[in-house]
Amino acid sequence: MTLYSDTILKSTDKAKNDQKLNICIITHCYPPDFGAAPHQYEHMAKSFQKEGHHVSVITSHPYYPSGKLKKEDRYKFISETNENGITVRRHWLLPSQKNNSILRLISMMTMLMSMLFSLPYLKRNKIDLIICQTPPISLPFLAILAKKRYNIPIILNVSDLWPQAMVDINHLRKSSFTYKLLHKVEKYFYKKADHIVTQSIESQEYIQQLGFQKPQIYRIGADIDTFKPSDKDLNEKRYKMVYMGVLGVAHGLSQLITQIPFDSLGIDFHIYGNGIDLPKIKHIIKEKGLNSIKVFAPIPYQQVPQVLQEYDLAFISQINYVRGTLPAKLFESLSMGLPIIFHGDGEGAKIVEENDCGWVSNPNAPEGLVYNLKEITQSNRNVLIKKGQNARALCTQHFDRDQQFNDLMKTVYQNFTTKS
């Protein structure tokens, strides 16, 4: 260990002993919301708590990804609960699942208006540090207002590049007034943040190119002690492939099951999830009488590792390449030691291809996916075993969720605590 790293560790340990923080996480989603992002923030909150800090969460009533509030939450403006020592303040919003930019913007703004009523809470509880998610593009306004009023520093967690993502899925043109306005807002957020974290190298490079500080990579990662390979043998007669997650337009599963002859490929394809694409998926399966594709309701997050152990392959699809996005399900599948069938582009595809963890196909060429699926059915089972071993090794070395948090915690201790 170098003298420099020794000095950093000593100062970090001193900061840990000298000061505990009141940390507030601002996010649009938190369990019981479905998906990897809510559980990332839950893990973050619990991990800060284990370090001895007081943690609170400002979020919305659960609505994701169904786009609907529960009946008991429809007329409840703010609710506050204590969840294992973590204060969770949930706010009303007008939710939207529609694939419509205007409706989503309205939803974001109603969420912000509701959350502004938690400003007195931030002052009253003497919050030392805010960690704020974006998108939604509305939430950083709350954090910036708290910084201006109460001098609370901000760590901005950029999970997606917005409005660039809207351009990538052809919902906005870069020449439009709306894009130019939102891009100015985006840069304003980066300027006001005291520290920026983001999930991908693509996002890191994008923000740097705009002239801002180099963001810290903070990936969702996976709990490698929970998501671990099973001892079962591969199904030698017929492989089972799983997709688990949000069923959105960008994932394009309804389009794929129309294009790909799954019934003739000799692979069972099971889909777990919910989202805007679900009704169309079910309709196509019924209309075509597809036998190899089955759809299941979302399962509790705690059951995901057990269910994934029943499968031989993990399927990840990104029909629309969105710069900077990295599917969260990738990390959990890698940790399970499942070979990945990645139908998409970008950083996720590079990770799979460069580390020999599975097969990659171009989203604009479905015939490539057909070729890969045929190759899998004709491959020796040892090929799948080797790719699965590569996947597990990669995740334990680079995508361990606890290590991701430890790196973030070092940043907090070094930059947001008072050292005497």
Secondary structure as GFF3:
##gff-version 3
##sequence-region A 1 420
A	DSSP	alpha_helix	3	18	.	.	.	ID=ss1
A	DSSP	beta_strand	22	26	.	.	.	ID=ss2
A	DSSP	alpha_helix	36	50	.	.	.	ID=ss3
A	DSSP	beta_strand	54	60	.	.	.	ID=ss4
A	DSSP	three_ten_helix	71	73	.	.	.	ID=ss5
A	DSSP	beta_strand	78	83	.	.	.	ID=ss6
A	DSSP	beta_strand	86	91	.	.	.	ID=ss7
A	DSSP	alpha_helix	101	115	.	.	.	ID=ss8
A	DSSP	three_ten_helix	116	118	.	.	.	ID=ss9
A	DSSP	alpha_helix	119	124	.	.	.	ID=ss10
A	DSSP	beta_strand	129	134	.	.	.	ID=ss11
A	DSSP	alpha_helix	139	150	.	.	.	ID=ss12
A	DSSP	beta_strand	154	158	.	.	.	ID=ss13
A	DSSP	alpha_helix	164	168	.	.	.	ID=ss14
A	DSSP	alpha_helix	177	192	.	.	.	ID=ss15
A	DSSP	beta_strand	195	198	.	.	.	ID=ss16
A	DSSP	alpha_helix	201	209	.	.	.	ID=ss17
A	DSSP	beta_strand	216	217	.	.	.	ID=ss18
A	DSSP	beta_strand	239	244	.	.	.	ID=ss19
A	DSSP	alpha_helix	253	259	.	.	.	ID=ss20
A	DSSP	alpha_helix	262	265	.	.	.	ID=ss21
A	DSSP	beta_strand	267	272	.	.	.	ID=ss22
A	DSSP	alpha_helix	278	288	.	.	.	ID=ss23
A	DSSP	beta_strand	293	296	.	.	.	ID=ss24
A	DSSP	three_ten_helix	301	303	.	.	.	ID=ss25
A	DSSP	alpha_helix	304	308	.	.	.	ID=ss26
A	DSSP	beta_strand	313	317	.	.	.	ID=ss27
A	DSSP	alpha_helix	328	335	.	.	.	ID=ss28
A	DSSP	beta_strand	340	343	.	.	.	ID=ss29
A	DSSP	alpha_helix	347	354	.	.	.	ID=ss30
A	DSSP	beta_strand	358	361	.	.	.	ID=ss31
A	DSSP	alpha_helix	366	378	.	.	.	ID=ss32
A	DSSP	alpha_helix	381	398	.	.	.	ID=ss33
A	DSSP	alpha_helix	401	415	.	.	.	ID=ss34
###
